[in-house]
Amino acid sequence: MKIFKIIFITYLLTVILIGSNSVNAGFVTGQIVPCGSEGQSSCTLCHLWNLASNVINFISFNLAIPIATLLFVVAGIIFLTSAGSEQKIGLAKSIFVNTVIGLLIIFCSWLLIDTLLKTIATGTINGAWNSFPVCL
């Protein structure tokens, strides 16, 4: 029975992590490196800011959302299988709360860093918060 649990958990983790990244959970970041490969322009300073923005978007959306989803699933399973145990219910609640707090920290920091990058790259504060200036 223990081997079955290990195989089942491994299968679920594989399906969740591969599946969530294959559908690009939430935000499609595209290529991380915006220049220099075949068929693309050569790299400039503008592309450096674009690269930094792509890395932040990848970490915030393609890594944080699938990991948070996995933590919510684990907390839900612990909560459902607690059988009235106050210790397991407390553990599940703490996982839920800490995951929500972690997501709030990640997305607030994403908003701050993204705004700073765009302000430094363009030299002005105004502009769309969700799009990066196009490099020529």
C-alpha positions in Angstrom: 0.0 0.0 0.0 2.9 2.4 0.8 4.4 1.8 -2.7 1.1 2.6 -4.3 0.9 5.9 -2.4 4.4 6.9 -3.5 3.7 6.0 -7.1 0.3 7.8 -7.0 1.8 11.0 -5.4 4.6 11.0 -7.9 2.1 10.6 -10.8 0.0 13.5 -9.5 3.0 15.8 -9.0 4.2 15.0 -12.6 0.8 15.7 -14.1 0.2 18.9 -12.2 3.6 20.4 -12.8 3.9 19.4 -16.5 0.2 20.1 -17.2 0.2 23.5 -15.6 3.3 24.6 -17.4 2.1 23.3 -20.8 -1.0 25.5 -20.7 1.0 28.5 -19.3 -1.0 29.0 -16.2 -2.3 32.6 -16.2 0.2 34.5 -18.3 2.0 33.6 -21.4 5.6 34.8 -21.1 6.9 33.5 -24.4 10.7 33.4 -24.9 12.8 34.6 -21.9 15.7 35.9 -24.0 14.2 38.5 -26.4 17.1 38.8 -28.8 20.3 37.4 -30.3 19.0 34.1 -31.7 18.5 33.2 -35.4 16.0 35.5 -37.1 16.0 38.1 -34.3 17.7 41.4 -34.0 21.0 41.9 -32.1 20.8 42.7 -28.4 20.7 46.3 -27.2 20.3 47.9 -23.8 16.5 47.9 -24.3 16.6 44.1 -24.6 18.3 43.9 -21.2 15.3 45.6 -19.6 13.0 43.3 -21.6 15.0 40.2 -20.4 14.7 41.3 -16.8 10.9 41.8 -17.3 10.6 38.3 -18.9 12.5 36.7 -16.0 10.3 38.4 -13.4 7.1 37.4 -15.3 8.4 33.8 -15.7 9.0 33.4 -11.9 5.8 35.2 -10.9 3.4 33.4 -13.3 5.0 30.2 -14.7 6.5 29.0 -11.4 4.5 30.6 -8.5 1.0 29.7 -9.8 1.7 26.0 -10.4 3.5 25.7 -7.0 0.6 27.5 -5.2 -1.9 25.2 -7.0 0.0 22.2 -5.8 0.1 23.6 -2.2 -3.7 24.2 -2.3 -4.2 20.6 -3.5 -2.0 19.2 -0.7 -3.7 21.3 1.9 -7.1 20.2 0.6 -6.0 16.5 0.8 -4.7 17.0 4.3 -7.9 18.7 5.3 -10.2 16.0 3.8 -8.2 13.2 5.3 -7.8 14.7 8.8 -10.7 12.6 10.2 -11.3 15.3 12.9 -7.7 15.6 14.0 -7.2 19.1 15.3 -3.5 18.9 14.5 -4.1 18.0 10.8 -6.9 20.6 10.4 -4.5 23.2 11.8 -1.8 22.1 9.5 -4.1 22.3 6.4 -5.4 25.8 7.5 -1.8 27.1 8.0 -0.8 25.8 4.5 -3.8 27.6 3.0 -3.1 30.8 4.8 0.6 30.8 4.1 0.1 30.0 0.4 -2.3 33.0 0.1 0.2 35.2 1.9 3.0 34.0 -0.3 1.0 34.8 -3.5 0.2 38.2 -2.2 3.9 38.9 -1.5 4.9 37.6 -4.9 2.3 39.6 -6.9 2.8 42.8 -4.9 6.6 42.5 -5.5 6.0 41.7 -9.1 3.9 44.9 -9.5 6.6 47.0 -7.8 9.6 45.5 -9.7 7.7 45.6 -13.0 6.8 49.3 -12.5 10.4 50.1 -11.6 11.8 48.3 -14.6 9.5 50.1 -17.0 10.1 53.5 -15.4 13.9 53.0 -15.6 13.7 51.6 -19.2 11.5 54.4 -20.6 12.5 57.3 -18.4 8.8 58.2 -17.7 6.3 57.0 -15.1 3.3 56.9 -17.4 2.6 54.0 -19.6 0.6 50.7 -19.6 1.3 48.6 -16.5 1.0 45.3 -18.4 3.1 45.9 -21.6 6.8 46.6 -22.0 8.1 49.1 -24.5 9.0 47.6 -27.8 12.8 47.4 -28.7 13.7 48.3 -32.2 
